[in-house]
Amino acid sequence: MRRGAEVGLERLTFFSDGVFAIAITLLVLPLTDAEIEPGPVGPQLLELLPRMLTFLLSFAVIGRYWTIHHRLFARFDRADARLMTLNLGYLFGIAFLPFPTSLLGGTAPAPRPSCSTPRT
């Protein structure tokens, strides 16, 4: 694509909507991994409360960012390379949100042992 070339705004918004949808989908995955044992469900759901609350908070944040994005892009008639670059930066932040969400919800992978040797 040559510098200053315009791209289809519709394509850009569809791509952005896809990134938002995938990010929201990734938020729910830690909840689907939960193992509910036979017996009283209430106490087991209480153990999942941190995951559910971080999911809810992150869902609301991503939903709000999508709403802002939607309203902003409704004002544009066309997109150029500069808008695409700025949009990709914005979407990077959206795509990254499931990672800190998993950390806050306590579902992050276990830390790897350090490869460094202790000093004596």
LINFEN-V359977 format. One record per run of one state. SS is the DSSP state (A for helix, B for strand, O for the rest). FROM is the first residue (numbers start at 1). TO is the last residue. If there is no record, write none. Layout:
ss:SS from:FROM to:TO
ss:SS from:FROM to:TO
This chain:
ss:O from:1 to:5
ss:B from:6 to:7
ss:O from:8 to:8
ss:A from:9 to:32
ss:O from:33 to:40
ss:A from:41 to:47
ss:O from:48 to:48
ss:A from:49 to:73
ss:O from:74 to:78
ss:B from:79 to:80
ss:A from:81 to:104
ss:O from:105 to:120
